[in-house]
Amino acid sequence: MMKRELGIARCGLACCLCSENTTCNGCDSGNCPDNDWCENRKCSLEKGIAHCYECEEDCKRGLLSKIKPYGFTLFIKRYGENKLLDCLAENEKRGIVYHRGGINGDYDNFDDAEKLIEFIKTGKR
């Protein structure tokens, strides 16, 4: 069940839909199991920004090397975080799953960020 108040991680992952959110309350909570090694957290803190989507670089470092956080970050750069959260909530109602048996779900297995962005907007592959 989506917890909208948890929002989006610094790297673009959807904390609000993460199945780990029983133990983690996001990047800045001090509870994130990846705090010590997360390159995106470290970089955004150094730059004084709250999220990678606030950065002007087209970066693929750290978790942005993976299509899901990269595509979510691009989506937010274009349409805003609230629009992403709205689409994720709508897609959840359609039965689209963020995590299924681990960390992979319906937003994974894309090889193109534009196709992922279209899927976020429409809920259709």
Buried (B, 14 or more C-beta within 10 A) or exposed (E): EBEEEBBBBBBBBBBBBBEEBEEBBBBEEEEBEBBEEBBBBBBBBEEEEBBBBBBEEEBEEBBBEBBBBBBBBBBBBEBEBEBBBEBBEBBBEEEBBBBEEEEEBBBBEBEEBEEBBBBBBEBEE
